[in-house]
Amino acid sequence: MALFKKRAAGKPGEWYYCLVHQKVEEGPECPAKDRFGPYASREEAQHAMDTAQERNQEWENDPRWHDAAARGEDDDR
């Protein structure tokens, strides 16, 4: 008996963005390592890369991530 069941099909209404195929999928078609999601709607999944870019930009500009430089410490520990 297998310890983990492989889910053959996703649930209707779960939307994912596949990073390999660069397309929106309803229910996971590709492995988890290759996708973002789940999203509540197709439209949210279509904007997954924009959302990721916006969040990366916010984190890059967040002073809490750069507090070592402000104290004069080396970030490359």
N, CA, C and O atoms as a printed pandas DataFrame, in Angstrom:
     atom_number atom_name residue_name chain_id  residue_number  x_coord  y_coord  z_coord
0              1         N          MET        A               1    0.844   -1.183    0.000
1              2        CA          MET        A               1    0.000    0.000    0.000
2              3         C          MET        A               1    0.886    1.243    0.000
3              4         O          MET        A               1    1.830    1.338    0.784
4              5         N          ALA        A               2    0.585    2.174   -0.864
5              6        CA          ALA        A               2    1.362    3.413   -0.960
6              7         C          ALA        A               2    1.051    4.326    0.220
7              8         O          ALA        A               2   -0.086    4.418    0.680
8              9         N          LEU        A               3    2.082    4.988    0.686
9             10        CA          LEU        A               3    1.898    5.928    1.793
10            11         C          LEU        A               3    1.228    7.218    1.332
11            12         O          LEU        A               3    0.446    7.825    2.062
12            13         N          PHE        A               4    1.545    7.615    0.130
13            14        CA          PHE        A               4    1.000    8.861   -0.399
14            15         C          PHE        A               4    0.229    8.569   -1.671
15            16         O          PHE        A               4    0.723    7.886   -2.568
16            17         N          LYS        A               5   -0.963    9.082   -1.740
17            18        CA          LYS        A               5   -1.765    8.914   -2.950
18            19         C          LYS        A               5   -1.450   10.050   -3.906
19            20         O          LYS        A               5   -1.364   11.210   -3.501
20            21         N          LYS        A               6   -1.283    9.717   -5.148
21            22        CA          LYS        A               6   -1.084   10.743   -6.166
22            23         C          LYS        A               6   -2.453   11.198   -6.632
23            24         O          LYS        A               6   -3.262   10.393   -7.094
24            25         N          ARG        A               7   -2.709   12.487   -6.509
25            26        CA          ARG        A               7   -3.993   13.022   -6.937
26            27         C          ARG        A               7   -4.008   13.102   -8.447
27            28         O          ARG        A               7   -3.224   13.842   -9.040
28            29         N          ALA        A               8   -4.879   12.359   -9.065
29            30        CA          ALA        A               8   -4.905   12.275  -10.524
30            31         C          ALA        A               8   -5.446   13.545  -11.161
31            32         O          ALA        A               8   -4.962   13.966  -12.212
32            33         N          ALA        A               9   -6.425   14.148  -10.548
33            34        CA          ALA        A               9   -7.027   15.335  -11.134
34            35         C          ALA        A               9   -7.266   16.365  -10.039
35            36         O          ALA        A               9   -7.516   16.024   -8.883
36            37         N          GLY        A              10   -7.184   17.615  -10.426
37            38        CA          GLY        A              10   -7.425   18.688   -9.467
38            39         C          GLY        A              10   -8.903   18.907   -9.238
39            40         O          GLY        A              10   -9.758   18.336   -9.916
40            41         N          LYS        A              11   -9.170   19.735   -8.282
41            42        CA          LYS        A              11  -10.552   20.071   -7.982
42            43         C          LYS        A              11  -11.022   21.163   -8.935
43            44         O          LYS        A              11  -10.268   22.096   -9.209
44            45         N          PRO        A              12  -12.225   21.074   -9.438
45            46        CA          PRO        A              12  -12.756   22.163  -10.251
46            47         C          PRO        A              12  -12.764   23.449   -9.425
47            48         O          PRO        A              12  -13.135   23.448   -8.251
48            49         N          GLY        A              13  -12.359   24.515  -10.048
49            50        CA          GLY        A              13  -12.329   25.796   -9.361
50            51         C          GLY        A              13  -10.984   26.128   -8.746
51            52         O          GLY        A              13  -10.800   27.245   -8.262
52            53         N          GLU        A              14  -10.032   25.195   -8.746
53            54        CA          GLU        A              14   -8.659   25.480   -8.326
54            55         C          GLU        A              14   -7.860   25.823   -9.570
55            56         O          GLU        A              14   -7.813   25.045  -10.522
56            57         N          TRP        A              15   -7.241   26.975   -9.558
57            58        CA          TRP        A              15   -6.497   27.435  -10.723
58            59         C          TRP        A              15   -5.016   27.544  -10.386
59            60         O          TRP        A              15   -4.650   27.962   -9.288
60            61         N          TYR        A              16   -4.177   27.169  -11.328
61            62        CA          TYR        A              16   -2.731   27.167  -11.163
62            63         C          TYR        A              16   -2.092   27.817  -12.383
63            64         O          TYR        A              16   -2.677   27.874  -13.464
64            65         N          TYR        A              17   -0.864   28.307  -12.172
65            66        CA          TYR        A              17   -0.076   28.803  -13.298
66            67         C          TYR        A              17    1.142   27.901  -13.425
67            68         O          TYR        A              17    1.945   27.810  -12.497
68            69         N          CYS        A              18    1.289   27.228  -14.571
69            70        CA          CYS        A              18    2.410   26.333  -14.828
70            71         C          CYS        A              18    3.599   27.149  -15.319
71            72         O          CYS        A              18    3.506   27.850  -16.326
72            73         N          LEU        A              19    4.714   27.055  -14.603
73            74        CA          LEU        A              19    5.920   27.797  -14.955
74            75         C          LEU        A              19    6.626   27.207  -16.167
75            76         O          LEU        A              19    7.302   27.930  -16.899
76            77         N          VAL        A              20    6.480   25.909  -16.389
77            78        CA          VAL        A              20    7.127   25.248  -17.519
78            79         C          VAL        A              20    6.405   25.572  -18.822
79            80         O          VAL        A              20    7.031   25.969  -19.805
80            81         N          HIS        A              21    5.093   25.402  -18.822
81            82        CA          HIS        A              21    4.303   25.603  -20.036
82            83         C          HIS        A              21    3.790   27.038  -20.179
83            84         O          HIS        A              21    3.250   27.413  -21.220
84            85         N          GLN        A              22    3.965   27.831  -19.126
85            86        CA          GLN        A              22    3.523   29.227  -19.094
86            87         C          GLN        A              22    2.055   29.348  -19.486
87            88         O          GLN        A              22    1.680   30.104  -20.382
88            89         N          LYS        A              23    1.238   28.566  -18.772
89            90        CA          LYS        A              23   -0.196   28.602  -19.041
90            91         C          LYS        A              23   -0.976   28.364  -17.758
91            92         O          LYS        A              23   -0.445   27.842  -16.778
92            93         N          VAL        A              24   -2.225   28.749  -17.782
93            94        CA          VAL        A              24   -3.135   28.556  -16.661
94            95         C          VAL        A              24   -3.760   27.171  -16.773
95            96         O          VAL        A              24   -4.135   26.734  -17.861
96            97         N          GLU        A              25   -3.868   26.483  -15.628
97            98        CA          GLU        A              25   -4.461   25.146  -15.586
98            99         C          GLU        A              25   -5.560   25.124  -14.534
99           100         O          GLU        A              25   -5.407   25.705  -13.459
100          101         N          GLU        A              26   -6.653   24.465  -14.837
101          102        CA          GLU        A              26   -7.673   24.239  -13.821
102          103         C          GLU        A              26   -7.378   22.890  -13.190
103          104         O          GLU        A              26   -7.387   21.855  -13.856
104          105         N          GLY        A              27   -7.119   22.925  -11.903
105          106        CA          GLY        A              27   -6.653   21.708  -11.243
106          107         C          GLY        A              27   -5.205   21.493  -11.627
107          108         O          GLY        A              27   -4.806   21.848  -12.736
108          109         N          PRO        A              28   -4.414   20.925  -10.747
109          110        CA          PRO        A              28   -2.998   20.771  -11.085
110          111         C          PRO        A              28   -2.783   19.711  -12.157
111          112         O          PRO        A              28   -3.133   18.545  -11.978
112          113         N          GLU        A              29   -2.210   20.132  -13.256
113          114        CA          GLU        A              29   -1.851   19.196  -14.316
114          115         C          GLU        A              29   -0.358   18.873  -14.238
115          116         O          GLU        A              29    0.067   17.771  -14.585
116          117         N          CYS        A              30    0.424   19.837  -13.785
117          118        CA          CYS        A              30    1.879   19.680  -13.718
118          119         C          CYS        A              30    2.313   19.500  -12.264
119          120         O          CYS        A              30    1.550   19.814  -11.350
120          121         N          PRO        A              31    3.526   19.000  -12.040
121          122        CA          PRO        A              31    4.012   18.800  -10.670
122          123         C          PRO        A              31    4.060   20.113   -9.875
123          124         O          PRO        A              31    4.197   21.194  -10.448
124          125         N          ALA        A              32    3.947   19.997   -8.572
125          126        CA          ALA        A              32    3.923   21.172   -7.701
126          127         C          ALA        A              32    5.170   22.028   -7.856
127          128         O          ALA        A              32    5.091   23.249   -7.720
128          129         N          LYS        A              33    6.316   21.426   -8.136
129          130        CA          LYS        A              33    7.551   22.197   -8.274
130          131         C          LYS        A              33    7.523   23.113   -9.496
131          132         O          LYS        A              33    8.343   24.025   -9.601
132          133         N          ASP        A              34    6.602   22.885  -10.407
133          134        CA          ASP        A              34    6.540   23.648  -11.650
134          135         C          ASP        A              34    5.355   24.592  -11.730
135          136         O          ASP        A              34    5.023   25.070  -12.816
136          137         N          ARG        A              35    4.699   24.877  -10.588
137          138        CA          ARG        A              35    3.501   25.710  -10.682
138          139         C          ARG        A              35    3.324   26.615   -9.470
139          140         O          ARG        A              35    3.845   26.350   -8.387
140          141         N          PHE        A              36    2.577   27.683   -9.685
141          142        CA          PHE        A              36    2.123   28.572   -8.625
142          143         C          PHE        A              36    0.649   28.296   -8.418
143          144         O          PHE        A              36   -0.062   27.976   -9.371
144          145         N          GLY        A              37    0.176   28.417   -7.178
145          146        CA          GLY        A              37   -1.240   28.272   -6.920
146          147         C          GLY        A              37   -1.489   27.403   -5.715
147          148         O          GLY        A              37   -0.539   26.953   -5.074
148          149         N          PRO        A              38   -2.718   27.158   -5.394
149          150        CA          PRO        A              38   -3.919   27.445   -6.183
150          151         C          PRO        A              38   -4.393   28.886   -6.020
151          152         O          PRO        A              38   -4.136   29.545   -5.012
152          153         N          TYR        A              39   -5.078   29.336   -7.028
153          154        CA          TYR        A              39   -5.709   30.653   -7.052
154          155         C          TYR        A              39   -7.218   30.462   -7.076
155          156         O          TYR        A              39   -7.715   29.420   -7.505
156          157         N          ALA        A              40   -7.930   31.456   -6.620
157          158        CA          ALA        A              40   -9.389   31.376   -6.532
158          159         C          ALA        A              40  -10.062   31.517   -7.887
159          160         O          ALA        A              40  -11.183   31.045   -8.076
160          161         N          SER        A              41   -9.384   32.166   -8.836
161          162        CA          SER        A              41  -10.007   32.375  -10.148
162          163         C          SER        A              41   -8.964   32.242  -11.255
163          164         O          SER        A              41   -7.758   32.308  -11.017
164          165         N          ARG        A              42   -9.463   32.055  -12.453
165          166        CA          ARG        A              42   -8.598   31.975  -13.639
166          167         C          ARG        A              42   -7.833   33.281  -13.814
167          168         O          ARG        A              42   -6.655   33.271  -14.171
168          169         N          GLU        A              43   -8.502   34.404  -13.564
169          170        CA          GLU        A              43   -7.878   35.715  -13.739
170          171         C          GLU        A              43   -6.691   35.893  -12.793
171          172         O          GLU        A              43   -5.653   36.425  -13.186
172          173         N          GLU        A              44   -6.849   35.443  -11.534
173          174        CA          GLU        A              44   -5.733   35.528  -10.583
174          175         C          GLU        A              44   -4.554   34.695  -11.079
175          176         O          GLU        A              44   -3.408   35.140  -11.015
176          177         N          ALA        A              45   -4.829   33.502  -11.567
177          178        CA          ALA        A              45   -3.764   32.629  -12.058
178          179         C          ALA        A              45   -3.081   33.235  -13.280
179          180         O          ALA        A              45   -1.873   33.075  -13.452
180          181         N          GLN        A              46   -3.835   33.925  -14.129
181          182        CA          GLN        A              46   -3.253   34.550  -15.310
182          183         C          GLN        A              46   -2.252   35.640  -14.938
183          184         O          GLN        A              46   -1.338   35.936  -15.707
184          185         N          HIS        A              47   -2.422   36.230  -13.769
185          186        CA          HIS        A              47   -1.544   37.307  -13.324
186          187         C          HIS        A              47   -0.523   36.830  -12.298
187          188         O          HIS        A              47    0.047   37.643  -11.571
188          189         N          ALA        A              48   -0.286   35.522  -12.232
189          190        CA          ALA        A              48    0.618   34.952  -11.228
190          191         C          ALA        A              48    2.024   35.529  -11.334
191          192         O          ALA        A              48    2.632   35.849  -10.313
192          193         N          MET        A              49    2.544   35.664  -12.524
193          194        CA          MET        A              49    3.905   36.181  -12.686
194          195         C          MET        A              49    3.974   37.661  -12.300
195          196         O          MET        A              49    4.963   38.100  -11.714
196          197         N          ASP        A              50    2.937   38.428  -12.621
197          198        CA          ASP        A              50    2.892   39.838  -12.215
198          199         C          ASP        A              50    2.856   39.954  -10.698
199          200         O          ASP        A              50    3.551   40.783  -10.112
200          201         N          THR        A              51    2.040   39.114  -10.069
201          202        CA          THR        A              51    1.938   39.116   -8.610
202          203         C          THR        A              51    3.280   38.763   -7.982
203          204         O          THR        A              51    3.702   39.407   -7.022
204          205         N          ALA        A              52    3.951   37.755   -8.511
205          206        CA          ALA        A              52    5.261   37.348   -7.986
206          207         C          ALA        A              52    6.282   38.467   -8.148
207          208         O          ALA        A              52    7.074   38.722   -7.241
208          209         N          GLN        A              53    6.266   39.129   -9.293
209          210        CA          GLN        A              53    7.204   40.234   -9.533
210          211         C          GLN        A              53    6.942   41.397   -8.572
211          212         O          GLN        A              53    7.883   41.992   -8.047
212          213         N          GLU        A              54    5.674   41.720   -8.342
213          214        CA          GLU        A              54    5.325   42.790   -7.404
214          215         C          GLU        A              54    5.780   42.449   -5.990
215          216         O          GLU        A              54    6.331   43.300   -5.292
216          217         N          ARG        A              55    5.557   41.224   -5.572
217          218        CA          ARG        A              55    5.969   40.806   -4.222
218          219         C          ARG        A              55    7.482   40.805   -4.090
219          220         O          ARG        A              55    8.012   41.223   -3.060
220          221         N          ASN        A              56    8.186   40.342   -5.114
221          222        CA          ASN        A              56    9.652   40.367   -5.070
222          223         C          ASN        A              56   10.163   41.799   -4.945
223          224         O          ASN        A              56   11.106   42.061   -4.198
224          225         N          GLN        A              57    9.548   42.715   -5.667
225          226        CA          GLN        A              57    9.942   44.120   -5.610
226          227         C          GLN        A              57    9.682   44.691   -4.215
227          228         O          GLN        A              57   10.513   45.425   -3.680
228          229         N          GLU        A              58    8.534   44.358   -3.627
229          230        CA          GLU        A              58    8.223   44.820   -2.266
230          231         C          GLU        A              58    9.255   44.294   -1.275
231          232         O          GLU        A              58    9.731   45.043   -0.421
232          233         N          TRP        A              59    9.604   43.018   -1.380
233          234        CA          TRP        A              59   10.585   42.428   -0.464
234          235         C          TRP        A              59   11.964   43.042   -0.676
235          236         O          TRP        A              59   12.690   43.273    0.291
236          237         N          GLU        A              60   12.331   43.306   -1.914
237          238        CA          GLU        A              60   13.631   43.901   -2.216
238          239         C          GLU        A              60   13.757   45.292   -1.608
239          240         O          GLU        A              60   14.845   45.708   -1.209
240          241         N          ASN        A              61   12.648   46.003   -1.541
241          242        CA          ASN        A              61   12.656   47.366   -1.008
242          243         C          ASN        A              61   12.273   47.442    0.465
243          244         O          ASN        A              61   12.185   48.536    1.021
244          245         N          ASP        A              62   12.048   46.314    1.096
245          246        CA          ASP        A              62   11.680   46.283    2.507
246          247         C          ASP        A              62   12.930   46.478    3.358
247          248         O          ASP        A              62   13.849   45.662    3.287
248          249         N          PRO        A              63   12.986   47.534    4.154
249          250        CA          PRO        A              63   14.194   47.793    4.941
250          251         C          PRO        A              63   14.509   46.688    5.955
251          252         O          PRO        A              63   15.658   46.557    6.376
252          253         N          ARG        A              64   13.532   45.911    6.346
253          254        CA          ARG        A              64   13.796   44.818    7.285
254          255         C          ARG        A              64   14.711   43.751    6.685
255          256         O          ARG        A              64   15.403   43.046    7.420
256          257         N          TRP        A              65   14.718   43.626    5.351
257          258        CA          TRP        A              65   15.588   42.640    4.707
258          259         C          TRP        A              65   17.004   43.175    4.544
259          260         O          TRP        A              65   17.923   42.414    4.243
260          261         N          HIS        A              66   17.183   44.463    4.739
261          262        CA          HIS        A              66   18.499   45.078    4.531
262          263         C          HIS        A              66   19.019   45.716    5.803
263          264         O          HIS        A              66   19.824   46.645    5.737
264          265         N          ASP        A              67   18.584   45.244    6.956
265          266        CA          ASP        A              67   18.985   45.864    8.214
266          267         C          ASP        A              67   20.461   45.633    8.539
267          268         O          ASP        A              67   21.043   46.444    9.258
268          269         N          ALA        A              68   21.088   44.577    8.049
269          270        CA          ALA        A              68   22.501   44.333    8.314
270          271         C          ALA        A              68   23.359   45.424    7.679
271          272         O          ALA        A              68   24.330   45.877    8.284
272          273         N          ALA        A              69   23.011   45.847    6.470
273          274        CA          ALA        A              69   23.761   46.906    5.793
274          275         C          ALA        A              69   23.617   48.224    6.546
275          276         O          ALA        A              69   24.568   49.002    6.612
276          277         N          ALA        A              70   22.462   48.479    7.106
277          278        CA          ALA        A              70   22.236   49.713    7.851
278          279         C          ALA        A              70   23.081   49.751    9.123
279          280         O          ALA        A              70   23.449   50.828    9.592
280          281         N          ARG        A              71   23.388   48.583    9.681
281          282        CA          ARG        A              71   24.211   48.519   10.895
282          283         C          ARG        A              71   25.690   48.456   10.559
283          284         O          ARG        A              71   26.532   48.445   11.457
284          285         N          GLY        A              72   26.016   48.415    9.261
285          286        CA          GLY        A              72   27.403   48.338    8.866
286          287         C          GLY        A              72   27.971   46.931    8.851
287          288         O          GLY        A              72   29.188   46.758    8.801
288          289         N          GLU        A              73   27.116   45.931    8.894
289          290        CA          GLU        A              73   27.547   44.547    8.862
290          291         C          GLU        A              73   27.609   44.058    7.428
291          292         O          GLU        A              73   26.977   44.627    6.538
292          293         N          ASP        A              74   28.365   43.011    7.214
293          294        CA          ASP        A              74   28.508   42.412    5.895
294          295         C          ASP        A              74   27.345   41.459    5.652
295          296         O          ASP        A              74   27.079   40.590    6.482
296          297         N          ASP        A              75   26.628   41.610    4.495
297          298        CA          ASP        A              75   25.495   40.750    4.166
298          299         C          ASP        A              75   25.927   39.369    3.692
299          300         O          ASP        A              75   25.111   38.448    3.670
300          301         N          ASP        A              76   27.197   39.205    3.312
301          302        CA          ASP        A              76   27.676   37.940    2.730
302          303         C          ASP        A              76   28.275   37.010    3.782
303          304         O          ASP        A              76   29.377   36.493    3.600
304          305         N          ARG        A              77   27.569   36.801    4.858
305          306        CA          ARG        A              77   28.100   35.907    5.899
306          307         C          ARG        A              77   28.022   34.484    5.489
307          308         O          ARG        A              77   28.424   33.600    6.246
